[in-house]
Amino acid sequence: MIYNFNLGIGWASSGVEYAQSYRAAILRNIGADARFIFTDMITAENIQHLTKNIGFLDSEIIWLYMFFTDQRIAPVSYTLNDLKKTLATDDYTYTRNGKTGRIIFQGTNNFYSVYFTDEKSDRVHRVEIVSGGLLIRKDYFTYNRVFSEYYAPLDNKAHMYLRRFFNEDGTAAYEEINDDGRVMYQFPEQLLCSKEELVGYMVSRLKLKKDDIVLIDRTTGIGQAILQHAGEARVGIIIHADHFSEGGTDEDHILWNNYYEYSFAMDKHVDFYITATDEQNKLLREQFLKYKGAAPQVYTIPVGSLDELKYPTVNRKPYSILTASRLASEKHIDWIIEAVVKARETIPQLSMDIYGKGGEEKKLRELIKKLGAENYIILRGQQNMKEIYQDYELYLSGSTSEGFGLTLMEAVGGGLPIIGFDVRYGNPAFIDEGKNGYLISVDAHMTSKEKIEALTDRLIRLFTEADLDSFHEHSYEKARGFLTREVELRWKHIVG
C-alpha cells in the first residue's frame, strides 16, 4: 500500500492537492493501491465533497479524525427529515433562507440553525443548537452523525471544550478535549496529549510493513510523528516548492525552506526524495553533498501528467491570452492585468481570460474596473480546464515561484506558448526561449514596474514578431515528455 500524507484540502485547493489528484490517477492506472491521508480538522465542508471535486475516489481517502471510527468517507445524505425525526417535540416553527434553515422551539432563544449542502437540497451538513441564546453544540453529518462539538460560554464567547467522534451505531469512538487551545484525545485504551501523538497513533495502527510506501507531501506538524512510526516502510518526501532560501545561503551555510528543513535533517531516515523537475533534482543533490556531505536518492517525477495532447477543434481565438491559478498575491495576476492593458495600446485586439478563485478576486476585479478593461479582461472563476487551453493563443504567467506549475504543463499540452519569468523551477521546464515563448530575466532589485514593462514587451513581441504556428508546435513537442504513459514509467520504477 502507498500512503500519501497531507494536511488539509479546500474548494480553492493548492497545487499540492492537485498534484496528489494526478498521482492518484497514475497509481490507479499502474495498479498500485494508494490511500491519501488528510490530517487537518475540516469543519466548513464535508471532506468527501472536497476530495471528489478534484478527482479522488472515496475509497482512496483517509481522514485522520474519522480513521478511529467505523464511519466511511461518503457524501452528505442526511436530510432535514432525518433531523426532524430526532426532535423531542413537534412544537416548533421552521423557516429557510437559501443554504440555512432554522427550527425555532418554545421558550426564549431556543433554536437549531441548519446548514444545507446547497441552496436547493435538503441534505444537512451541520446543525448548530442554541439554548437560551447560547450555542451549546454543533453536530456534523454525512450519512449519519460523524462528530459533535460541545460549547460553553467563556469571556462572553462560545468556547468549544469537547469534540466527540461517533461510530455508525452512535456510540462514541473517542473524544478530543480542548483546554484553552491545548488538546488531548481520550480513547478507551489510552490518553494522547497532542495532535502529533494522534498522528503517530494513527500511523502505528496502519501496521506498516517493508513492502509499504509512505509519501509525505507536507511535513508541518506531522513529519516527526510519521517517521517515528513508519517502521520498515519506505519513506519518500515530495518536494513541491523551492527547497531553500537563496538570500540566506552562502558558501558555508544553506537556509532550507522551513517546510522541508525537518525532512532534510532526517535524511538518514528518508529513503528518497522526489522533485518535479530535473533542474531541482540536480540542485538538491549538489546542495546535500556540499552542505551535508550526503548523497540521498532523488527521483524526478512530474507532479502531473497529460492523458493526451489537446488540439483545437476550431481556430484559436486571435490575440487571446489565458492565465489560470489561485487568485493569490504570489501569483501576481495584477502585473499580468496591467501588462495586457499596456500592450493593448499597441495591439487593440488583445483579450485575456483569468481562471481560478482566491482571496485576491475582489482586488483584481477592482483593478480591472479601474483600468477600464472590463470588456476584454474577464474573471472566469474556477472551471474544469481540460478542454479550454487549446482555444487560446498564449498562456501568461506572473508567478515568481513555481515548484512545477500544473497549469504550465496543461498549457503546453494545449499547444500554448508561454511568457513568464526565468525563475526556478516551473517556467524553464516548459519554455524554450524564442521557440515556444519567452523567459524574462528577473532579480531581487527589479521593481514591479519593470516587471510589468518586461511582460508588456514580450506580449507585443510575441503577437507582432513570433511565428505562432511554430510556437504552438514546439509547445506540443515539450508536452510529449509529460504524457501519462511517460510518468507512469517513472512511478513504476519506484513502486514496482
C-alpha positions as CSV (number, residue, x, y, z in Angstrom):
1,M,0.0,0.0,0.0
2,I,1.1,3.6,-0.7
3,Y,0.1,6.1,2.0
4,N,0.2,9.7,1.0
5,F,0.2,12.3,3.8
6,N,-1.1,15.8,3.6
7,L,-2.6,18.4,5.8
8,G,-5.9,20.0,4.5
9,I,-7.9,20.5,1.4
10,G,-10.4,23.1,0.2
11,W,-12.5,24.3,-2.7
12,A,-9.7,26.5,-3.9
13,S,-7.0,23.8,-3.3
14,S,-3.3,24.5,-3.8
15,G,-1.1,22.8,-6.4
16,V,-0.2,20.2,-3.7
17,E,-3.7,18.8,-3.7
18,Y,-4.0,18.8,-7.4
19,A,-0.6,17.1,-7.6
20,Q,-1.9,14.4,-5.3
21,S,-5.0,14.0,-7.5
22,Y,-2.8,13.5,-10.6
23,R,-0.8,11.0,-8.6
24,A,-3.9,9.1,-7.6
25,A,-4.9,8.6,-11.2
26,I,-1.4,7.5,-12.2
27,L,-1.2,4.9,-9.4
28,R,-4.7,3.6,-10.3
29,N,-3.5,3.2,-13.9
30,I,-0.5,1.1,-12.9
31,G,-2.5,-1.0,-10.4
32,A,-0.8,0.4,-7.2
33,D,-3.1,0.6,-4.2
34,A,-2.9,4.0,-2.6
35,R,-4.5,6.0,0.2
36,F,-4.5,9.8,0.6
37,I,-4.5,10.9,4.2
38,F,-5.6,14.4,5.3
39,T,-4.7,15.4,8.9
40,D,-6.3,18.8,9.3
41,M,-9.6,19.3,11.1
42,I,-12.1,20.2,8.5
43,T,-15.5,21.6,9.6
44,A,-16.7,24.0,7.0
45,E,-17.4,21.3,4.5
46,N,-17.7,17.5,4.3
47,I,-14.2,16.3,3.2
48,Q,-15.7,13.9,0.6
49,H,-17.2,16.9,-1.3
50,L,-13.7,18.4,-1.4
51,T,-11.8,15.3,-2.4
52,K,-14.3,14.2,-5.1
53,N,-14.2,17.7,-6.5
54,I,-10.6,17.3,-7.7
55,G,-10.8,13.6,-8.7
56,F,-10.2,11.4,-5.7
57,L,-12.2,8.2,-5.2
58,D,-13.9,7.9,-1.8
59,S,-12.1,4.6,-1.2
60,E,-8.8,6.3,-1.6
61,I,-9.3,8.9,1.2
62,I,-8.5,8.5,4.9
63,W,-9.3,11.4,7.2
64,L,-7.3,11.4,10.4
65,Y,-10.3,12.2,12.6
66,M,-12.6,9.5,11.0
67,F,-9.9,6.9,11.0
68,F,-10.5,5.8,14.5
69,T,-14.3,5.3,13.9
70,D,-16.1,2.8,11.6
71,Q,-17.5,5.7,9.5
72,R,-17.0,5.7,5.8
73,I,-15.9,8.6,3.6
74,A,-19.2,9.5,1.9
75,P,-21.2,12.4,0.5
76,V,-23.8,14.1,2.8
77,S,-27.1,12.1,2.5
78,Y,-28.5,13.0,6.0
79,T,-31.7,15.0,5.3
80,L,-33.9,17.5,7.1
81,N,-36.5,14.8,7.6
82,D,-33.8,12.6,9.3
83,L,-33.1,15.5,11.6
84,K,-36.7,16.2,12.4
85,K,-37.2,12.5,13.5
86,T,-34.7,13.1,16.3
87,L,-36.5,16.1,17.8
88,A,-38.2,15.5,21.1
89,T,-41.2,17.7,20.3
90,D,-43.4,18.7,17.3
91,D,-44.0,22.1,18.8
92,Y,-41.7,24.3,16.6
93,T,-41.7,26.5,13.6
94,Y,-39.4,26.1,10.6
95,T,-38.1,28.7,8.1
96,R,-35.4,28.6,5.4
97,N,-33.3,31.1,3.6
98,G,-31.0,29.7,0.9
99,K,-28.5,27.3,2.5
100,T,-29.6,28.0,6.0
101,G,-32.7,26.8,7.8
102,R,-34.0,27.5,11.3
103,I,-36.1,25.3,13.7
104,I,-37.5,27.5,16.5
105,F,-38.8,25.9,19.7
106,Q,-40.8,27.3,22.5
107,G,-39.1,29.5,25.1
108,T,-36.6,32.2,24.7
109,N,-33.9,31.9,22.0
110,N,-34.1,28.1,21.7
111,F,-33.5,27.0,18.1
112,Y,-31.5,24.9,15.7
113,S,-29.6,26.5,12.8
114,V,-29.5,24.0,9.9
115,Y,-26.8,24.3,7.3
116,F,-27.5,22.6,4.0
117,T,-25.1,21.4,1.4
118,D,-26.5,23.9,-1.2
119,E,-29.4,26.3,-1.6
120,K,-31.8,23.7,-3.1
121,S,-31.0,20.4,-1.4
122,D,-32.5,19.2,1.9
123,R,-29.2,17.4,2.7
124,V,-27.8,18.6,6.1
125,H,-24.1,19.1,6.7
126,R,-24.2,20.8,10.1
127,V,-26.7,21.8,12.8
128,E,-25.9,24.4,15.5
129,I,-28.0,24.0,18.7
130,V,-28.8,27.2,20.7
131,S,-30.4,27.1,24.1
132,G,-31.3,30.3,25.9
133,G,-29.4,32.3,23.3
134,L,-26.2,30.3,24.0
135,L,-24.5,27.9,21.5
136,I,-24.2,24.6,23.2
137,R,-23.5,22.1,20.4
138,K,-22.7,21.6,16.7
139,D,-23.5,18.3,15.0
140,Y,-21.8,17.3,11.7
141,F,-23.3,14.7,9.3
142,T,-22.6,12.6,6.3
143,Y,-25.0,9.7,6.1
144,N,-25.3,10.0,9.9
145,R,-23.7,12.0,12.7
146,V,-19.9,11.9,12.4
147,F,-18.9,14.1,15.3
148,S,-20.3,16.8,17.6
149,E,-18.7,19.9,19.2
150,Y,-19.8,21.0,22.7
151,Y,-19.7,24.6,23.8
152,A,-19.9,26.7,26.9
153,P,-19.6,30.5,27.5
154,L,-16.2,31.8,28.2
155,D,-15.2,35.5,28.2
156,N,-18.6,36.3,26.5
157,K,-17.8,33.9,23.7
158,A,-18.8,30.3,22.8
159,H,-15.9,28.2,23.8
160,M,-15.6,24.7,22.3
161,Y,-14.3,22.4,25.0
162,L,-15.0,19.0,23.6
163,R,-15.4,17.1,20.3
164,R,-16.9,13.6,20.3
165,F,-16.5,11.3,17.3
166,F,-19.0,8.6,16.7
167,N,-19.2,5.2,15.2
168,E,-22.1,4.3,12.8
169,D,-24.2,3.0,15.6
170,G,-24.0,6.3,17.5
171,T,-21.5,5.1,20.2
172,A,-18.6,7.3,21.0
173,A,-15.3,6.2,19.4
174,Y,-13.1,8.8,21.2
175,E,-13.1,12.4,22.3
176,E,-10.9,15.5,21.8
177,I,-10.7,17.6,24.9
178,N,-9.9,21.2,24.3
179,D,-8.4,23.1,27.3
180,D,-7.9,26.7,26.0
181,G,-6.2,25.5,22.8
182,R,-4.3,22.6,24.3
183,V,-5.8,19.4,23.0
184,M,-5.9,15.8,24.4
185,Y,-7.5,12.7,22.8
186,Q,-9.3,10.3,25.1
187,F,-9.6,6.7,23.8
188,P,-10.9,3.8,25.7
189,E,-7.4,2.4,26.0
190,Q,-5.3,5.5,26.4
191,L,-5.0,9.3,26.5
192,L,-3.0,11.1,23.9
193,C,-1.7,14.6,24.8
194,S,-1.2,16.3,21.4
195,K,-2.2,16.3,17.8
196,E,1.2,14.9,16.9
197,E,0.6,11.9,19.2
198,L,-2.7,11.4,17.5
199,V,-1.0,11.3,14.1
200,G,1.6,8.9,15.4
201,Y,-1.1,6.7,16.9
202,M,-2.8,6.5,13.5
203,V,0.4,5.6,11.7
204,S,1.2,2.9,14.3
205,R,-2.3,1.4,13.7
206,L,-1.6,1.2,9.9
207,K,0.9,-1.5,10.9
208,L,3.2,-0.6,8.1
209,K,5.4,-3.3,6.6
210,K,8.5,-3.3,4.4
211,D,6.5,-3.5,1.2
212,D,4.5,-0.4,2.1
213,I,5.5,3.1,1.0
214,V,4.9,6.4,2.8
215,L,4.9,9.6,0.7
216,I,4.8,12.8,2.7
217,D,3.5,15.9,0.7
218,R,3.5,18.2,3.7
219,T,5.5,17.5,6.9
220,T,4.5,20.5,9.0
221,G,3.3,19.3,12.4
222,I,3.2,15.6,11.3
223,G,6.6,14.7,9.8
224,Q,8.2,13.6,13.1
225,A,5.2,11.5,14.1
226,I,5.1,9.7,10.8
227,L,8.9,9.0,10.7
228,Q,8.8,7.7,14.3
229,H,6.1,5.1,13.5
230,A,6.9,4.3,9.8
231,G,8.6,1.1,10.8
232,E,10.1,-0.8,7.9
233,A,8.1,1.1,5.2
234,R,10.0,3.1,2.7
235,V,9.6,6.8,3.2
236,G,9.6,9.4,0.4
237,I,9.4,13.2,0.7
238,I,7.7,15.1,-2.1
239,I,9.2,18.5,-2.8
240,H,6.5,20.9,-4.1
241,A,8.3,24.2,-3.9
242,D,11.7,25.9,-3.9
243,H,13.5,24.0,-1.1
244,F,15.9,26.7,0.1
245,S,16.3,30.4,0.5
246,E,18.8,31.9,-1.8
247,G,19.2,35.1,0.3
248,G,20.0,33.0,3.4
249,T,22.6,30.8,1.7
250,D,26.3,31.3,1.3
251,E,29.4,29.1,0.7
252,D,29.3,27.7,4.2
253,H,25.7,27.5,5.2
254,I,22.3,26.9,3.5
255,L,18.9,28.0,4.7
256,W,16.4,25.3,3.9
257,N,12.8,26.1,3.3
258,N,11.2,25.5,6.7
259,Y,8.6,23.2,5.1
260,Y,11.4,20.8,4.2
261,E,14.0,21.5,6.9
262,Y,13.0,18.7,9.2
263,S,12.8,16.1,6.4
264,F,16.3,17.2,5.2
265,A,17.7,16.9,8.7
266,M,16.3,13.4,8.9
267,D,17.7,12.3,5.5
268,K,19.2,9.1,7.1
269,H,15.6,8.1,7.9
270,V,14.2,9.1,4.4
271,D,14.6,6.6,1.6
272,F,14.1,9.0,-1.2
273,Y,13.1,12.5,-2.3
274,I,11.0,13.4,-5.3
275,T,11.3,16.6,-7.2
276,A,9.2,17.7,-10.1
277,T,12.0,18.8,-12.5
278,D,15.5,17.7,-13.4
279,E,16.8,21.1,-12.6
280,Q,15.6,20.9,-8.9
281,N,16.8,17.3,-8.7
282,K,20.3,18.3,-9.7
283,L,20.5,21.3,-7.5
284,L,19.2,19.4,-4.4
285,R,21.8,16.7,-4.8
286,E,24.6,19.2,-5.2
287,Q,23.5,21.0,-2.1
288,F,23.2,17.9,0.0
289,L,26.7,16.9,-1.0
290,K,28.1,20.4,-0.4
291,Y,26.4,21.3,2.9
292,K,25.8,17.9,4.5
293,G,28.2,15.5,2.8
294,A,25.3,13.3,2.0
295,A,24.1,11.7,-1.3
296,P,20.3,11.0,-0.9
297,Q,18.3,9.2,-3.6
298,V,16.4,11.8,-5.5
299,Y,13.9,11.0,-8.3
300,T,12.4,13.4,-10.8
301,I,8.7,12.7,-11.4
302,P,6.4,15.5,-12.7
303,V,3.6,16.2,-10.3
304,G,1.1,15.9,-13.1
305,S,0.6,14.3,-16.5
306,L,-1.3,14.7,-19.7
307,D,-3.5,11.9,-20.9
308,E,-3.3,13.4,-24.4
309,L,-2.4,16.5,-26.3
310,K,-5.3,18.8,-26.9
311,Y,-5.7,20.3,-30.3
312,P,-8.3,23.0,-31.2
313,T,-11.4,21.8,-33.0
314,V,-11.9,25.3,-34.4
315,N,-9.4,28.1,-34.9
316,R,-7.9,29.6,-31.8
317,K,-9.4,32.9,-30.9
318,P,-7.0,35.5,-32.4
319,Y,-4.9,37.6,-29.8
320,S,-6.4,35.6,-26.9
321,I,-4.5,35.2,-23.6
322,L,-5.2,32.8,-20.8
323,T,-3.9,32.5,-17.2
324,A,-5.1,30.1,-14.6
325,S,-4.1,29.9,-10.9
326,R,-5.3,30.5,-7.4
327,L,-6.0,34.2,-7.2
328,A,-3.3,34.8,-4.6
329,S,-0.8,37.7,-4.2
330,E,2.2,35.5,-5.0
331,K,0.7,34.8,-8.5
332,H,0.9,38.5,-9.4
333,I,-2.2,38.5,-11.5
334,D,-2.2,42.3,-11.1
335,W,1.1,42.5,-13.0
336,I,-0.5,40.5,-15.8
337,I,-3.6,42.7,-16.0
338,E,-1.5,45.8,-16.2
339,A,0.8,44.4,-18.8
340,V,-2.2,43.4,-21.0
341,V,-3.7,46.8,-20.7
342,K,-0.4,48.5,-21.7
343,A,0.2,46.0,-24.6
344,R,-3.3,46.7,-25.9
345,E,-2.3,50.3,-26.7
346,T,-0.2,48.7,-29.4
347,I,-2.4,45.6,-30.2
348,P,-6.0,46.7,-29.6
349,Q,-7.3,43.2,-30.4
350,L,-5.8,41.6,-27.2
351,S,-8.2,39.9,-24.7
352,M,-7.5,37.8,-21.6
353,D,-9.4,35.4,-19.5
354,I,-8.4,34.7,-15.9
355,Y,-9.4,31.3,-14.4
356,G,-9.3,30.5,-10.7
357,K,-10.6,31.5,-7.3
358,G,-8.9,33.0,-4.3
359,G,-8.5,35.8,-1.8
360,E,-7.4,38.4,-4.4
361,E,-10.5,38.2,-6.5
362,K,-12.1,41.4,-5.2
363,K,-8.9,43.3,-5.6
364,L,-8.4,42.1,-9.1
365,R,-11.9,42.9,-10.1
366,E,-11.5,46.4,-8.8
367,L,-8.2,46.8,-10.7
368,I,-9.8,45.7,-14.0
369,K,-12.6,48.2,-13.5
370,K,-10.1,51.0,-12.5
371,L,-8.2,50.4,-15.8
372,G,-11.3,50.3,-17.9
373,A,-10.6,46.8,-19.0
374,E,-13.9,45.1,-18.2
375,N,-14.7,44.4,-21.8
376,Y,-11.6,42.4,-22.6
377,I,-10.2,41.1,-19.3
378,I,-12.6,38.6,-17.7
379,L,-12.5,36.7,-14.5
380,R,-13.9,33.3,-15.4
381,G,-13.8,31.6,-11.9
382,Q,-13.0,28.0,-11.2
383,Q,-13.6,25.7,-14.1
384,N,-12.6,22.3,-15.5
385,M,-9.7,23.4,-17.7
386,K,-9.2,20.3,-19.7
387,E,-11.0,21.5,-22.9
388,I,-10.1,25.2,-22.5
389,Y,-6.4,25.8,-23.1
390,Q,-6.4,24.9,-26.8
391,D,-8.9,27.7,-27.6
392,Y,-6.3,30.4,-26.8
393,E,-3.1,31.6,-28.4
394,L,-1.0,32.4,-25.3
395,Y,-0.5,31.5,-21.7
396,L,0.8,34.4,-19.5
397,S,2.3,33.8,-16.1
398,G,3.2,36.4,-13.5
399,S,4.4,34.0,-10.8
400,T,8.0,34.4,-9.5
401,S,8.0,31.0,-7.7
402,E,6.7,27.7,-9.0
403,G,7.9,24.2,-7.9
404,F,6.4,22.8,-11.1
405,G,3.3,24.6,-12.4
406,L,0.5,22.2,-13.3
407,T,-1.2,24.9,-15.4
408,L,2.0,25.4,-17.3
409,M,2.1,21.7,-18.2
410,E,-1.6,21.8,-19.2
411,A,-0.9,24.9,-21.2
412,V,1.8,23.3,-23.4
413,G,-0.5,20.3,-23.6
414,G,-2.9,22.6,-25.4
415,G,-0.1,23.9,-27.6
416,L,0.2,27.3,-25.9
417,P,3.3,29.3,-25.9
418,I,4.1,30.8,-22.5
419,I,5.5,34.1,-21.3
420,G,6.9,34.0,-17.8
421,F,9.8,34.9,-15.5
422,D,13.0,32.9,-15.6
423,V,12.7,31.6,-12.0
424,R,13.1,28.2,-10.5
425,Y,11.6,25.7,-11.4
426,G,8.5,25.7,-13.5
427,N,8.9,28.2,-16.3
428,P,12.3,26.9,-17.5
429,A,10.9,23.4,-17.7
430,F,8.2,24.4,-20.1
431,I,9.6,27.4,-22.0
432,D,12.4,27.3,-24.6
433,E,13.4,30.9,-25.1
434,G,12.3,32.1,-28.5
435,K,10.9,28.7,-29.6
436,N,7.6,28.5,-27.6
437,G,7.7,31.7,-25.6
438,Y,9.9,34.0,-23.6
439,L,11.7,33.7,-20.3
440,I,12.1,37.1,-18.6
441,S,15.2,37.6,-16.5
442,V,14.5,38.8,-13.0
443,D,16.4,39.7,-9.9
444,A,15.6,40.9,-6.4
445,H,16.3,44.6,-7.4
446,M,13.8,44.6,-10.2
447,T,10.8,46.7,-9.4
448,S,7.2,45.8,-10.1
449,K,7.0,48.5,-12.7
450,E,10.0,47.0,-14.5
451,K,8.4,43.5,-14.4
452,I,5.2,44.8,-15.9
453,E,7.1,46.6,-18.6
454,A,9.0,43.4,-19.4
455,L,5.8,41.4,-19.6
456,T,4.3,44.1,-21.9
457,D,7.4,44.0,-24.2
458,R,7.2,40.2,-24.6
459,L,3.4,40.3,-25.2
460,I,3.9,42.8,-28.0
461,R,6.9,40.8,-29.4
462,L,5.0,37.5,-29.5
463,F,2.0,38.9,-31.3
464,T,3.9,41.0,-33.7
465,E,7.1,39.1,-34.4
466,A,6.8,35.4,-33.5
467,D,5.7,32.6,-35.8
468,L,2.8,31.4,-33.7
469,D,2.2,28.2,-35.6
470,S,5.8,27.2,-34.9
471,F,5.5,28.2,-31.2
472,H,2.3,26.1,-30.9
473,E,4.0,23.1,-32.4
474,H,7.1,23.4,-30.2
475,S,4.9,23.5,-27.1
476,Y,3.3,20.3,-28.2
477,E,6.8,18.8,-28.5
478,K,7.6,19.9,-25.0
479,A,4.3,18.4,-23.7
480,R,5.0,14.9,-25.0
481,G,7.5,14.3,-22.2
482,F,4.7,14.8,-19.7
483,L,2.2,12.3,-21.2
484,T,0.7,9.9,-18.7
485,R,2.5,6.9,-20.1
486,E,5.8,8.5,-19.5
487,V,5.0,9.5,-15.9
488,E,3.6,6.0,-15.2
489,L,7.0,4.5,-16.1
490,R,8.7,6.7,-13.5
491,W,6.3,5.7,-10.8
492,K,6.6,2.0,-11.7
493,H,10.3,2.4,-11.1
494,I,9.7,3.4,-7.5
495,V,6.7,1.4,-6.5
496,G,7.4,-1.8,-8.5
